[in-house]
Amino acid sequence: MKQRVVVYLFTLWVVVTLNFLLPRLLPGDPLAALLDPQSADYVYNPDVRAELEAYYGLDRPLRQQYADYFFGAFEGDLGQSIRLNQPVTDLLGEHLPWTLRLTVIALALASMIGVWSGAEAAWKRRSIWDKTLVTVSVITSNAPVFFTGMLLLIVFGVELGWLPLAGGRTPFVEYATPWDKVRDYGEHLALPVITLTLALLGSKFLLVRNSMIGVLGEDYMLVARAKGLTTGRLKRRHALRNAILPFVHHLAAHTSFALTGALFIETLYNYPGMGKLIFDSVVARDYPVIQGVFLVVSVLVLSANLLADWLTLRLDPRVREA
């Protein structure tokens, strides 16, 4: 396990370095609008631009900028947003909880539904139930999230009017009770969660189904049947318990897809998470915000994979022995 931690720390250093270099390879720079005569922010005085570059550290050599960013990141200082003139940590503290709420709920729903439906489909393989679930899962897993989101938005937001079209809450509203606040937040969260859950569900269902079909053919399942165990115990205590191990690794790997998918979905629904923040920051070439968002996402993904490795060691004695 110590070797795995060292590998993840090295991977984190590579990610931090790429996170610093890639935004600077984009065309333009954060202050490009100040020199564009067609821009409303055009500044005629070159001294003002020089002062702004010095203020944000863009006039320093690239090596010094990297050192400031690298050591600042480990101290919790991610710099100042050039576009919004706010500390990046404050922006992340404002937007990250919205993204985590969306991602965690969607991952939990997709995991529970995927495990249950995958196990049932494998147990009743080749039935109408199994064939229907496989077809639906293939369609939902391959449909682009923006297409699914637009379809849900048109049906439930526009045509039926059941759910809000955008945002994370109703603007300027004062809640009479805590339940009113929960209901309002839940209504705004419903469409983004459904969209992300459908995007994640198909692959989870197929993985559990295929893994469990392989387990059902093992010799120990024949022995368990010969003992006269009940159907529920055969299905959950023997088959599903052994088929769930590949799902643990898949869940960690799918965390990155869930987070990136959430960024697209947040932009579609104008949800106040990190999706809209990173979209506006990329357009404005706001280096500190771009670096901060992708650093947080990278740390979350690496932590999820490290947790999956630890769970695998705990759940599978064969891995510990190896």
ABEGO torsion letter per residue (X at the ends): XAAAAAAAAAAAAAAAAAAAAAAAABBEBAAAAAABAABAABBABAAAAAAAAAAAGAABBAAAAAAAAAAAAAAGBAEBBAAAGBBAAAAAAAAAAAAAAAAAAAAAAAAAAAAAAAAAAAAABGBAAAAAAAAAAAAAAABBAAAAAAAAAAAAAAAAGABBABEABBBGBBBABAAAAAAAAAAAAAAAAAAAAAAAAAAAAAAAAAAAAAAAABAAAAAAAAAGBBAAAAAAAAAAAAAAAAAAAAAAAAAAAAAAAAAAAAAAAGBABAAAAAAAAAAAGBAAAAAAAAAAAAAAAAAAAAAAAAAAAAABAAAAAX
